């Protein structure tokens, strides 16, 4: 199971998206190992362009496992915020929550995002 970040979903949804990223997302979908969290879902719905993308997102609701954003996830997001600030990094709050969700649920992240790479290094 991998939590797929918006950065990879966006590449997968684009006609001219990065073929390597598209292939990784497609492989996770085909093998029923694709996951997301509410923060990723809202980012995608906020950026959905047109009926085709909205229909695709609706179809993912049944195909993609939702990792809940629990109180424990929020607590880990605060830890990541503290750790990142201690290293002099100011990272987007959404990325803190997404990384914390992956950390809490013990799954890897599929992403094309430098912030998430930095955050993964801060996990215990």
C-alpha positions as CSV (number, residue, x, y, z in Angstrom):
1,X,0.0,0.0,0.0
2,X,1.2,3.5,-0.9
3,X,-0.3,6.9,-0.1
4,X,-0.3,8.6,-3.5
5,X,0.2,12.4,-3.2
6,X,-1.5,15.0,-5.3
7,X,1.7,15.6,-7.2
8,X,1.6,12.1,-8.6
9,X,-2.1,12.0,-9.2
10,X,-1.9,15.2,-11.2
11,X,0.8,13.7,-13.4
12,X,-1.4,10.6,-13.8
13,X,-4.4,12.6,-14.8
14,X,-2.7,14.8,-17.4
15,X,-2.7,13.6,-21.0
16,X,1.0,14.8,-21.2
17,X,1.9,13.8,-17.7
18,X,5.3,12.3,-16.8
19,X,5.1,8.7,-18.2
20,X,7.2,7.3,-15.3
21,X,4.9,8.7,-12.7
22,X,1.8,7.7,-14.7
23,X,3.1,4.2,-14.8
24,X,3.8,4.0,-11.0
25,X,0.3,5.3,-10.2
26,X,-1.3,2.9,-12.7
27,X,0.6,0.0,-11.3
28,X,-0.7,0.9,-7.7
29,X,-4.2,1.2,-9.0
30,X,-4.1,-2.1,-10.9
31,X,-2.6,-4.0,-7.9
32,X,-5.2,-2.4,-5.4
33,X,-2.3,-0.9,-3.4
34,X,-3.3,2.8,-4.1
35,X,-4.3,4.9,-1.1
36,X,-5.0,8.5,-0.4
37,X,-6.1,10.7,2.5
38,X,-8.7,13.5,2.7
39,X,-6.1,16.2,2.3
40,X,-5.0,14.7,-1.1
41,X,-8.6,14.3,-2.1
42,X,-9.5,17.9,-1.4
43,X,-6.4,19.1,-3.3
44,X,-7.4,17.1,-6.3
45,X,-11.1,18.1,-6.2
46,X,-10.0,21.8,-5.8
47,X,-8.0,21.5,-9.0
48,X,-10.2,19.3,-11.1
49,X,-10.6,20.7,-14.5
50,X,-13.7,19.6,-16.4
51,X,-16.2,16.8,-16.4
52,X,-13.7,14.1,-17.4
53,X,-11.4,14.8,-14.4
54,X,-14.3,14.9,-12.0
55,X,-15.6,11.6,-13.3
56,X,-12.2,10.1,-12.9
57,X,-11.9,11.3,-9.3
58,X,-15.4,9.9,-8.6
59,X,-14.3,6.5,-9.9
60,X,-11.2,6.6,-7.6
61,X,-13.5,6.9,-4.6
62,X,-14.3,3.2,-5.0
63,X,-10.8,2.1,-6.2
64,X,-8.5,3.9,-3.8
65,X,-8.3,3.1,-0.1
66,X,-8.9,6.1,2.2
67,X,-6.4,6.4,5.0
68,X,-8.3,8.3,7.8
69,X,-6.9,11.5,9.1
70,X,-7.2,10.7,12.8
71,X,-6.2,12.6,15.9
72,X,-3.0,10.6,15.8
73,X,-2.3,11.9,12.3
74,X,-2.7,15.4,13.5
75,X,-0.4,14.8,16.4
76,X,2.3,13.4,14.0
77,X,1.8,16.5,11.7
78,X,2.6,18.7,14.7
79,X,5.8,16.6,15.3
80,X,6.8,17.0,11.7
81,X,6.1,20.7,11.9
82,X,8.4,21.0,14.9
83,X,11.1,18.8,13.4
84,X,11.1,20.7,10.1
85,X,11.3,24.1,11.8
86,X,14.1,22.8,14.0
87,X,16.0,22.2,10.7
88,X,15.1,25.6,9.4
89,X,12.4,24.4,7.0
90,X,9.0,25.9,6.6
91,X,6.9,23.4,4.7
92,X,3.3,23.6,3.5
93,X,0.7,22.5,6.1
94,X,-1.0,20.2,3.6
95,X,2.3,18.4,3.1
96,X,2.8,18.0,6.8
97,X,-0.7,16.3,7.1
98,X,-0.1,14.1,4.1
99,X,3.3,12.9,5.3
100,X,1.9,12.4,8.8
101,X,-0.9,10.3,7.5
102,X,1.6,8.0,5.7
103,X,3.7,7.8,8.8
104,X,0.8,7.0,11.1
105,X,-0.5,4.3,8.8
106,X,2.9,2.8,8.1
107,X,2.8,3.2,4.4
108,X,5.2,4.6,1.9
109,X,4.4,7.7,-0.2
110,X,4.2,7.9,-4.0
111,X,5.0,11.5,-4.9
112,X,6.8,13.8,-7.1
113,X,7.3,16.5,-4.4
114,X,10.5,17.8,-2.9
115,X,8.8,18.8,0.3
116,X,7.5,15.2,0.9
117,X,11.0,13.9,0.3
118,X,12.3,16.2,3.0
119,X,9.5,15.2,5.4
120,X,10.0,11.4,4.9
121,X,13.5,11.9,6.3
122,X,12.0,13.3,9.5
123,X,10.0,10.1,10.4
124,X,11.1,8.1,13.4
